[in-house]
Amino acid sequence: MKYILSIDLGTTSMKAVLFDGNLSTVARAKVDYSTDYPAPGWAEQDVNQWWDALKTAVRSLLENPSSPDPAEIAIIAIDGMTPTVVPVDRDGKALRKAIIWMDRRSEAECRMLDDALGEDLFNISGNHNDPSNFSPKMRWVKENEPDIYHRAEKFLFANAYLVHRLTGEFSMDETQCGLSQLCDTLKGDWNDTLIQGSGLDRAKLPPIYKSTDIVGRISRTAADQLGLSTQTGVIAGAMDNVAAGLGAGILGDGDLYISAGTATNVSLCTVEPRFHKSFHIYHHIVPGRWIHTAGVDYGGAGYKWFAKLIGENDYASLDNRADVVNPGDRPLIFLPYMVGQRAPLWNSHTRGVLFGMDPSMSDGELARAFMEGNAYGIRRILELTRELGIFPSEGKLTGGCSESRVYSQIFADVLGVDILRVGEMDTAPLGMAMAGARAAGFFDDFESITEMLSARGGSRGIHTPEENKSEFYNTGYKLFDTLYRQLEPAFQELSALSS
C-alpha cells in the first residue's frame, strides 16, 4: 500500500499526519513554534522554525510502529497559513523572516496600489486591497529593504517555501492567486497590469501550479535530512483554509463551513465565481469550484489569550464555567477584533473591546463573552452571504473551537443555523491528503473520496439553535453591530495615539 504525508503549516504549530491509501490515519505529530512582533501591527516568523518543525515531525511519524517504509510514501502535500511572504535567493534561502498573514505594516503600500490601479485591482483579482495580502508586503520589502528585494530570486508563500526546501523547485499553488493581488484570479495566472501597476517584477514571481500538480521529487539533501525517499513526489498544495474546507467535505454549491482556529473563517463553496468586496475569493482545490471567505482574524485565539491571561490551562473547566452563565442575566459584549481585521471590515486599526463589565463579573462570564463575540463576528458575515444569493441553514464547524461543546452551541444559538461538528477536528491535513491521493491516482475524483469518507461517519454531533435564546442573541447582535460602528472612528484615533 502507498501512503500520503500531509503537512499543515499553521500559525502556531505544524501538524504532520500520515494517511494510508484509504485515507485512514496512521500516525500524527505536532510541533509548536513562535511568532515575533517587532513593532505594533507587525508579525514575523523565522522560517528555520518551519524546517526544524518538519524534521522533528517527520522523524516522530517514522518512529511510530505503524508507519511504513519511507519508500511507500507516494506524495507529500503541504498547506500553509496565508498570505505570508518569504523572499528567497536563487538557492531558496530565506533573506529575512517571513512576514505572516496577520502583519499589517504595509498600509502605505496599499494606498500606493490604490492610486496606481484603482478599480482594476478588484476587477481583475476579485479581492479587496489589504495590507495582509501578498503584493503590498512585497512592495513594502522593495520600499523599505531594497537590498533584500534586489537580491531576492523569488517571493514565495509559506507552503511554497517548504515545497522548495523539499524539491529545489519554485512554485505557487492556484488557491493563492486571489490573495496575491497580482493575478487574474479567474484565469489563475499572473496579470501584467497588476504586476506593473504594483511596481513589482514578474521575474521574482514563481510559476503557478494546480494544487494537485506534482512540482518535483524530494531532493537527496532533503531526503537525507528527513529520512525520506527521493521517489516521493511533492504537490503544489494549498492555503490552509481551502484545505480545511475540502477536508470537511465542502464541494457542493452553497456549502458552508466555519474553520475556527487562530482565526475564525466562514467560507462558502460555489460553482460560479462571485466577486464581492466583503469576501475573499479563491480557487478551490476541486476543479470548477470557488471558495468565498471572510472571518474574525483573532477569533479563536482571543479565547486562548484570555485563558492564558487568567492562568487557566484547563479549557474544559473554563468552558463549563461559561456554560452555567445565563446569557441574559448581565449582558457583556466583546468585540473580537484584537489584531486588525480583514474581510469583511477591512480595518487595520481595530482592537478588542469588552463592553458592559462590572466588578462582580466572574471569569465564566468573561469567557462566555469571548465566545459570543467571536460568534457575533461570524454572524455579521452570514448576513452578507445573502448578497451572494446564498441562505445557509447549516454550517460545518472545524478547528480547535469545535472541540468545545459549549462553544459549538453558542455558534448555533448566535448564528441561528444548525452547526455540525465535523468528526475530524483538524480538517486541513485531511484535505491535503485528499489532494495528495488524487494526485497519486488513488481516486478518480474528489466526489468519490468525499463519498467514501462520509460513509465512515465522522460527525461529533449536531447543535441546533435553542429557541429561548434567539431573541436575546438577535438583540445582542444589533448592539454588537452598533458598538462597532460607533467605535470605528475611535479605533483610528487610538491607532494614531499609539504610533
C-alpha positions in Angstrom: 0.0 0.0 0.0 1.1 3.6 -0.7 0.8 6.4 1.7 0.2 10.2 1.8 2.1 12.6 4.2 0.1 15.8 4.9 1.8 18.8 6.4 -0.3 21.7 7.9 1.9 24.7 8.3 -0.3 26.7 10.7 0.2 30.0 12.6 1.2 28.5 15.9 2.2 24.9 15.1 2.9 22.4 12.3 0.7 19.3 12.2 2.0 16.3 10.2 -0.3 13.4 9.5 0.4 10.1 7.7 -2.5 8.6 5.9 -2.8 5.2 4.1 -4.3 4.8 0.6 -7.8 4.7 2.0 -7.2 8.0 3.9 -7.2 6.4 7.3 -4.8 8.0 9.8 -1.7 6.0 10.5 0.3 8.5 12.7 0.2 12.1 13.8 2.8 14.6 15.1 2.6 18.3 16.2 5.4 20.8 16.7 4.8 24.3 18.1 6.8 27.4 17.1 6.7 31.1 17.9 5.7 34.4 16.3 7.8 37.6 16.7 6.0 41.0 17.0 8.9 43.5 16.4 6.6 46.6 16.2 2.9 47.4 16.6 1.0 45.7 13.7 4.0 43.6 12.7 4.1 39.8 12.8 7.0 37.6 11.6 8.3 34.1 11.9 11.8 32.6 11.4 11.3 30.1 8.6 14.1 27.9 10.1 11.5 27.1 12.7 9.3 25.6 10.0 12.1 23.4 8.6 13.1 22.3 12.1 9.5 21.5 12.9 9.1 19.5 9.7 12.2 17.4 10.5 11.0 16.8 14.1 7.5 15.9 13.0 8.6 13.6 10.2 11.1 11.8 12.4 8.3 11.3 15.0 6.0 9.8 12.4 8.6 7.4 11.0 9.4 6.2 14.6 5.7 5.2 15.0 5.4 1.4 14.9 2.5 1.7 12.5 4.4 3.8 10.0 5.6 2.2 6.6 8.9 2.2 5.0 9.6 5.8 3.7 9.7 4.4 0.1 6.0 3.7 0.5 5.1 7.4 0.9 3.9 8.4 -2.6 3.1 12.1 -2.0 3.8 14.9 0.4 1.1 17.6 0.4 1.5 20.9 2.2 -0.9 23.6 3.1 0.1 26.9 4.7 -1.1 30.0 6.6 -1.7 32.8 4.1 -0.9 35.3 2.9 2.7 35.0 4.1 5.7 36.4 2.2 9.1 34.8 2.1 11.8 36.4 -0.1 14.4 33.8 -1.0 17.7 33.8 -3.0 18.4 31.6 -6.0 19.1 28.6 -3.7 15.8 29.1 -1.9 17.5 30.5 1.3 15.2 33.0 3.1 16.6 36.5 3.1 14.6 37.7 6.1 11.9 36.4 8.4 8.6 35.6 6.9 6.0 38.4 7.1 2.9 36.4 8.1 -0.8 36.9 7.3 -1.7 38.9 10.4 1.0 41.6 9.7 -0.5 45.0 8.8 2.7 47.1 8.2 2.0 47.8 4.5 -0.8 50.3 4.7 1.2 53.0 2.9 1.9 50.5 0.1 -1.8 49.7 -0.1 -2.5 53.3 -0.7 0.1 53.4 -3.5 -1.6 50.4 -5.1 -5.0 52.0 -4.9 -3.6 55.2 -6.5 -1.9 53.3 -9.3 -4.5 50.7 -10.1 -7.9 52.0 -8.9 -10.7 49.6 -9.6 -8.6 47.4 -11.8 -7.2 45.8 -8.7 -10.5 44.5 -7.5 -11.9 43.8 -11.0 -9.0 41.6 -12.0 -8.1 40.0 -8.7 -11.6 39.8 -7.2 -10.1 40.7 -3.9 -10.0 43.8 -1.7 -6.7 45.6 -1.5 -5.5 44.9 2.1 -2.2 45.1 4.0 -2.3 41.4 4.8 -2.1 40.5 1.1 0.9 39.4 -0.8 1.7 42.3 -3.2 1.5 45.1 -0.5 4.0 43.2 1.6 6.2 42.5 -1.4 6.1 46.3 -2.2 6.9 47.1 1.4 10.1 45.0 1.1 11.0 46.8 -2.1 10.5 50.3 -0.4 12.0 49.5 3.0 14.5 46.7 2.4 15.7 47.4 -1.2 18.8 45.3 -0.8 16.7 42.2 0.1 14.3 43.0 -2.7 17.0 43.1 -5.3 18.8 40.0 -4.0 15.6 38.0 -4.0 15.2 35.5 -6.7 11.6 34.8 -5.8 8.9 35.8 -3.3 7.1 32.7 -2.0 4.0 31.8 0.0 4.6 29.8 3.2 3.8 26.3 1.8 5.8 27.0 -1.3 8.8 27.7 0.8 8.7 24.2 2.2 8.0 22.8 -1.3 11.2 24.3 -2.4 13.2 23.1 0.6 11.9 19.6 -0.3 12.3 19.7 -4.1 14.5 22.6 -5.1 11.6 23.9 -7.3 9.9 27.3 -7.0 6.1 27.3 -7.1 2.8 28.9 -6.1 -0.4 26.9 -5.9 -3.6 28.2 -7.6 -5.6 28.7 -4.4 -3.2 31.6 -3.6 -3.9 33.6 -6.7 -6.6 35.9 -5.3 -4.6 37.0 -2.2 -1.5 37.6 -4.3 -3.3 40.7 -5.7 -1.1 40.1 -8.7 -3.2 37.5 -10.6 -6.2 37.4 -12.8 -8.0 35.2 -10.4 -10.5 33.8 -12.8 -7.7 32.7 -15.2 -5.4 31.5 -12.4 -2.4 33.3 -13.9 -0.2 36.3 -13.3 -1.5 39.6 -14.7 0.9 42.1 -16.2 -1.5 45.1 -15.5 -1.5 44.3 -11.7 2.3 43.5 -11.6 3.4 46.6 -13.4 0.9 48.8 -11.6 2.2 47.5 -8.3 5.8 48.4 -9.3 7.0 44.8 -9.0 9.0 42.4 -11.2 7.3 39.4 -12.8 10.7 37.6 -12.8 10.5 37.5 -9.0 7.2 35.5 -9.0 7.2 31.7 -9.3 5.3 29.5 -11.7 1.7 28.7 -10.8 0.5 25.1 -10.4 -2.8 23.4 -9.8 -2.9 22.2 -6.1 -2.7 18.6 -7.2 0.2 19.1 -9.6 3.5 17.3 -8.7 6.1 20.1 -8.5 9.0 17.7 -8.1 10.5 14.8 -6.2 12.3 15.1 -2.8 15.9 16.0 -3.3 18.8 13.9 -2.0 19.7 16.6 0.5 16.1 16.9 1.9 15.7 13.1 1.9 18.8 12.6 4.0 17.7 15.3 6.5 14.2 13.9 6.8 14.8 10.2 6.4 12.5 10.1 3.3 12.8 8.7 -0.2 13.8 10.6 -3.3 11.0 8.8 -5.1 8.3 10.7 -3.1 6.5 13.4 -5.1 5.6 16.8 -3.6 2.5 18.5 -4.9 1.9 22.3 -5.0 -0.5 22.2 -2.1 -2.9 24.9 -1.0 -3.7 27.6 1.5 -4.8 26.2 4.9 -8.4 27.5 4.8 -9.2 25.9 1.4 -7.6 22.6 2.5 -9.7 22.7 5.7 -12.8 23.1 3.6 -12.0 20.1 1.4 -11.3 18.0 4.5 -14.7 19.0 5.8 -16.3 17.7 2.6 -17.2 21.1 1.2 -17.8 20.6 -2.5 -21.4 21.5 -3.2 -22.8 24.8 -4.4 -23.8 26.8 -1.3 -21.9 24.5 1.2 -20.7 26.5 4.2 -18.0 25.8 6.8 -16.5 27.6 9.7 -12.8 26.9 10.4 -12.3 28.1 14.0 -8.6 28.0 14.8 -6.3 31.0 15.4 -8.5 32.9 13.0 -12.2 32.0 12.6 -13.1 31.9 9.0 -16.5 31.3 7.4 -16.3 30.1 3.8 -18.8 29.3 1.1 -18.4 27.0 -1.9 -19.9 28.0 -5.2 -19.9 26.7 -8.7 -19.8 30.2 -10.2 -17.2 32.8 -9.0 -18.9 35.8 -7.4 -16.8 39.0 -6.7 -17.9 40.8 -3.6 -15.9 43.4 -1.7 -16.7 41.9 1.7 -15.3 38.5 0.8 -12.0 37.0 -0.4 -12.3 34.7 -3.4 -10.1 31.7 -4.1 -9.9 28.8 -6.4 -11.0 25.6 -4.6 -8.7 22.6 -4.8 -11.6 20.9 -6.6 -11.8 21.9 -10.2 -14.8 24.1 -11.1 -15.4 25.2 -7.6 -14.8 28.5 -5.8 -14.4 29.5 -2.2 -15.6 32.8 -0.8 -14.2 33.7 2.7 -14.4 36.3 5.4 -13.6 35.9 9.1 -12.6 37.1 12.5 -8.8 37.3 12.4 -8.1 36.6 16.0 -11.4 34.9 16.7 -10.3 31.6 18.1 -7.0 32.9 19.5 -8.8 35.5 21.6 -10.4 32.9 23.9 -7.0 31.2 24.2 -5.4 34.6 25.0 -8.0 35.2 27.8 -7.4 31.7 29.3 -3.7 32.3 29.4 -4.2 35.8 30.9 -6.1 34.3 33.9 -3.7 31.4 34.2 -6.3 28.7 33.1 -4.8 25.8 31.3 -7.9 23.6 31.6 -10.1 24.8 28.7 -12.9 22.2 29.6 -13.2 23.7 33.1 -13.4 27.2 31.7 -16.0 26.1 29.2 -18.1 24.6 32.0 -17.9 27.9 33.9 -19.1 29.7 30.8 -21.8 27.2 30.2 -23.6 27.8 33.5 -23.9 31.6 32.8 -27.4 32.7 31.7 -26.6 34.9 28.7 -29.4 37.3 29.6 -28.5 38.0 33.2 -25.7 40.5 32.8 -25.1 41.1 29.1 -21.5 41.6 28.2 -20.4 42.4 24.6 -16.9 41.6 23.3 -15.6 43.0 20.0 -13.1 40.3 19.0 -11.1 42.4 16.5 -7.9 42.4 18.5 -5.2 42.5 15.7 -6.9 44.5 13.0 -9.4 42.9 10.6 -9.5 41.7 7.1 -12.8 40.7 5.3 -15.4 41.9 5.8 -14.4 45.1 7.8 -11.1 45.9 6.2 -9.9 47.9 9.1 -6.3 47.6 10.3 -6.9 49.8 13.4 -9.5 47.7 15.3 -8.7 46.3 18.7 -10.6 44.2 21.2 -13.3 45.8 23.4 -15.2 44.5 26.4 -18.4 46.5 26.9 -20.6 46.1 30.0 -18.2 44.9 32.7 -18.9 45.4 36.4 -16.7 44.5 39.4 -18.6 41.3 40.3 -18.3 39.6 37.0 -16.8 36.1 37.0 -14.2 34.6 34.7 -17.0 32.4 33.3 -19.0 35.4 32.2 -15.9 36.9 30.6 -15.1 33.6 28.9 -18.7 33.4 27.5 -18.4 36.9 26.2 -15.2 36.0 24.3 -17.1 33.0 22.7 -20.2 35.1 21.9 -18.1 37.9 20.4 -16.4 35.5 18.0 -19.8 34.1 17.0 -21.3 37.6 16.6 -18.4 38.4 14.2 -19.3 35.4 12.2 -23.0 36.3 12.2 -22.0 39.6 10.6 -20.6 37.6 7.7 -23.6 35.3 7.4 -25.8 38.4 7.0 -23.6 39.3 4.0 -23.9 35.9 2.3 -27.4 36.9 1.3 -25.8 39.4 -1.1 -24.1 36.4 -2.8 -27.5 34.8 -3.1 -26.8 32.1 -0.5 -29.0 31.4 2.5 -27.4 28.6 4.5 -29.3 26.7 7.1 -26.4 24.5 8.3 -22.6 25.1 8.8 -19.8 22.6 9.3 -17.5 23.5 12.2 -13.9 22.5 12.3 -10.7 23.7 14.2 -9.9 24.0 17.8 -13.1 25.8 18.9 -15.1 22.8 17.6 -13.6 20.7 20.5 -15.8 22.6 22.8 -19.5 21.5 23.1 -20.2 24.9 24.8 -18.6 26.9 22.0 -20.3 24.9 19.3 -23.7 25.5 20.9 -23.0 29.2 21.2 -22.2 29.3 17.4 -25.6 27.6 16.7 -27.5 30.0 19.0 -25.9 33.2 17.8 -25.9 32.3 14.1 -29.4 30.7 14.1 -28.3 27.7 12.0 -27.5 24.1 12.7 -23.9 23.5 13.5 -22.4 20.2 12.5 -19.1 19.4 14.3 -17.1 17.5 11.7 -15.6 14.3 13.0 -12.0 15.2 12.1 -11.3 18.3 14.1 -8.2 19.3 12.0 -9.6 19.0 8.5 -6.7 20.8 6.7 -4.4 17.8 6.9 -7.2 15.6 5.7 -7.9 18.0 2.8 -4.3 17.9 1.7 -4.3 14.1 2.0 -7.3 14.1 -0.3 -5.4 16.3 -2.8 -2.4 14.0 -2.5 -4.5 10.9 -3.0 -6.0 12.5 -6.1 -2.5 13.4 -7.4 -1.3 9.9 -6.8 -4.2 8.4 -8.7 -5.7 6.6 -5.8 -9.1 8.0 -6.7 -10.7 9.2 -9.9 -12.3 12.4 -8.5 -12.9 14.3 -5.2 -16.6 13.3 -5.1 -15.7 9.6 -4.7 -13.3 10.5 -1.9 -15.9 12.5 -0.1 -18.5 9.8 -0.5 -16.1 7.2 1.0 -15.3 9.4 4.0 -18.9 10.3 4.5 -19.8 6.6 4.6 -17.5 6.1 7.5 -19.5 8.6 9.6 -17.4 11.3 11.2 -19.8 13.7 13.0 -19.2 14.7 16.6 -22.7 15.9 16.9 -25.2 18.5 15.5 -26.0 21.6 17.6 -29.4 23.2 16.8 -30.3 26.8 17.9 -32.2 26.9 21.2 -35.3 29.0 20.6 -35.4 30.5 24.1 -32.0 32.3 23.3 -32.8 33.6 19.9 -34.4 36.8 21.0 -31.5 37.7 23.3 -28.9 37.0 20.6 -30.8 38.8 17.9 -30.8 41.9 20.2 -27.2 41.3 21.3 -26.1 41.2 17.7 -27.7 44.5 17.0 -25.8 46.0 20.0 -22.6 44.3 18.8 -23.0 45.9 15.4 -23.9 49.3 16.8 -21.0 49.3 19.1 -18.5 48.5 16.3 -19.9 51.3 14.1 -19.8 53.9 16.9 -16.2 52.9 17.8 -14.9 52.8 14.2 -13.5 56.4 14.3 -12.2 55.9 17.8 -10.1 52.9 16.6 -8.4 55.2 14.1 -7.7 57.8 16.9 -6.3 55.0 19.1 -4.0 53.8 16.4 -2.7 57.4 15.8 -2.2 57.8 19.5 -0.2 54.6 19.8 2.1 55.5 16.9 
